[in-house]
Amino acid sequence: MSKPNKTLWKKLVLQGAKEWNAYRLEHPGAAPDLSGLDLSSERLAGMNLAHANLEDANLAMSDLAGADLTSARLKNANLARADLEGAILAQADLEGASLFAAFIAETDFSGANLANANLFAARTKMIDPEAAGD
């Protein structure tokens, strides 16, 4: 099989975690290139995105809970309001990324490059809309 292009990578990622992770297991040397793609509001929870190129990708409001983003390239990515609960971002390059109001409870940022990343209003607790009105 030839190397997938960005359109095929996007189609594969949108099939869900089960199919995506099965493909990654069958093709361990594949380096996903999702750079510059709009994946906003997508359900990417539990996906193996380790070593993926997500530079300049729009991941705003995406569900990345429990995703493995070890050594992923997320330079200038938009992760605003994304759910990163329990995600692994060890050794990831998040330089210039926006994590504005992202949910980062139990997220592993060990060894990650967060230079010039926007973590303003990033949260470690979910906000209960019922309690907010009190």
C-alpha positions as CSV (number, residue, x, y, z in Angstrom):
1,M,0.0,0.0,0.0
2,S,1.3,3.4,-0.9
3,K,1.9,6.1,1.7
4,P,-1.5,7.9,2.6
5,N,-1.8,11.5,1.7
6,K,-3.5,14.1,4.0
7,T,-7.0,13.4,2.6
8,L,-6.6,9.7,3.2
9,W,-5.2,10.3,6.7
10,K,-8.2,12.5,7.5
11,K,-10.7,10.0,6.2
12,L,-9.0,7.3,8.3
13,V,-9.0,9.4,11.5
14,L,-12.7,10.2,11.1
15,Q,-13.6,6.5,11.0
16,G,-12.9,6.4,14.8
17,A,-10.4,5.2,17.3
18,K,-10.9,1.5,16.7
19,E,-10.1,1.7,13.0
20,W,-7.4,4.3,13.4
21,N,-5.6,2.3,16.1
22,A,-5.9,-0.9,14.2
23,Y,-4.2,0.8,11.2
24,R,-1.5,2.2,13.4
25,L,-0.8,-1.3,14.8
26,E,-0.7,-2.8,11.3
27,H,1.6,0.0,10.0
28,P,3.9,0.9,13.0
29,G,6.3,2.9,10.8
30,A,3.6,5.1,9.3
31,A,3.9,8.8,10.3
32,P,0.5,10.4,10.1
33,D,0.4,13.8,8.5
34,L,-2.6,15.7,9.6
35,S,-0.9,19.1,9.5
36,G,-3.1,22.0,8.7
37,L,-6.3,20.0,8.7
38,D,-9.6,21.0,10.3
39,L,-10.4,18.4,12.9
40,S,-12.4,20.8,15.2
41,S,-15.1,19.2,17.3
42,E,-14.1,15.7,16.2
43,R,-14.1,12.7,18.6
44,L,-10.4,11.6,18.7
45,A,-10.5,10.1,22.2
46,G,-8.2,7.2,22.8
47,M,-6.5,7.5,19.5
48,N,-2.8,6.6,19.0
49,L,-1.5,9.9,17.5
50,A,2.0,9.4,18.7
51,H,4.6,10.9,16.3
52,A,1.8,12.5,14.2
53,N,2.3,15.7,12.4
54,L,-0.5,18.0,13.6
55,E,1.3,21.3,13.0
56,D,-1.2,24.2,12.3
57,A,-4.1,21.7,12.7
58,N,-7.4,23.0,14.0
59,L,-8.3,20.7,17.0
60,A,-10.5,23.3,18.7
61,M,-13.3,21.7,20.8
62,S,-12.1,18.2,19.9
63,D,-12.3,15.3,22.2
64,L,-8.8,14.0,22.7
65,A,-9.3,12.4,26.1
66,G,-6.9,9.6,26.7
67,A,-5.3,10.1,23.3
68,D,-1.6,9.2,22.9
69,L,0.2,12.2,21.4
70,T,3.7,11.2,22.5
71,S,6.2,13.1,20.4
72,A,3.5,14.6,18.2
73,R,4.2,17.8,16.3
74,L,1.5,20.3,17.4
75,K,3.4,23.5,16.6
76,N,0.9,26.4,16.2
77,A,-2.0,23.9,16.5
78,N,-5.4,25.2,17.8
79,L,-6.5,23.1,20.8
80,A,-8.7,25.8,22.3
81,R,-11.5,24.3,24.4
82,A,-10.3,20.7,23.5
83,D,-10.8,17.9,26.0
84,L,-7.3,16.6,26.8
85,E,-8.2,14.7,30.0
86,G,-5.7,11.9,30.6
87,A,-4.0,12.5,27.2
88,I,-0.3,11.8,26.8
89,L,1.6,14.7,25.3
90,A,5.1,13.6,26.6
91,Q,7.9,15.0,24.4
92,A,5.3,16.7,22.1
93,D,6.1,20.0,20.4
94,L,3.4,22.5,21.3
95,E,5.4,25.6,20.5
96,G,3.0,28.4,19.8
97,A,-0.1,26.2,20.2
98,S,-3.3,27.5,21.7
99,L,-4.7,25.5,24.6
100,F,-7.0,28.4,25.5
101,A,-9.7,27.0,28.0
102,A,-8.6,23.4,27.2
103,F,-9.5,20.8,29.8
104,I,-6.1,19.4,30.9
105,A,-6.8,17.3,34.0
106,E,-4.3,14.4,34.4
107,T,-2.6,15.3,31.1
108,D,1.0,14.2,30.8
109,F,3.1,17.1,29.5
110,S,6.5,15.6,30.6
111,G,9.3,16.8,28.4
112,A,6.8,18.7,26.1
113,N,7.9,22.0,24.5
114,L,5.3,24.6,25.6
115,A,7.3,27.6,24.4
116,N,4.9,30.5,23.5
117,A,1.9,28.2,24.0
118,N,-1.3,29.8,25.2
119,L,-2.6,28.1,28.3
120,F,-4.8,31.0,29.4
121,A,-8.0,29.7,31.1
122,A,-6.9,26.1,30.7
123,R,-8.8,24.0,33.3
124,T,-8.0,21.0,35.4
125,K,-11.7,20.7,36.6
126,M,-14.8,20.5,34.6
127,I,-17.2,23.5,35.1
128,D,-20.7,22.5,36.2
129,P,-23.0,24.8,34.4
130,E,-25.7,24.2,37.0
131,A,-23.4,25.4,39.8
132,A,-22.1,28.4,37.8
133,G,-25.4,30.1,38.1
134,D,-25.4,30.1,41.9
